[in-house]
């Protein structure tokens, strides 16, 4: 197997990894939740401005 194919397969496996709750600290999970909430609020605000 060529080096680039092996590299691509490793990156694909890494991208498909699903985090279990125990793998991230509660602070990191809370930060992710806060960021997700801000993104949701920004999308809602933008949509309400574009389609009154």
C-alpha positions, -999 to +999 in steps of 0.1 A: +000+000+000+014+034-009+023+059+017-004+084+006-031+058+007-021+047+042-020+083+053-055+089+039-069+058+056-054+069+089-070+103+085-103+088+076-103+065+107-094+095+128-122+116+113-147+088+120-139+086+157-168+093+179-161+108+213-175+090+243-186+112+272-158+098+294-131+107+268-135+145+272-135+164+305-168+180+316-152+214+310-145+206+274-180+192+270-195+224+286-174+246+263-186+226+233-222+231+244-217+268+249-201+272+214-229+251+199-256+273+216-239+305+203-238+291+168-275+282+170-284+316+183-264+333+156-281+312+129-315+319+143-308+357+145-295+357+109-325+338+096-349+361+114-332+391+098-332+377+063-368+364+064-390+387+084 
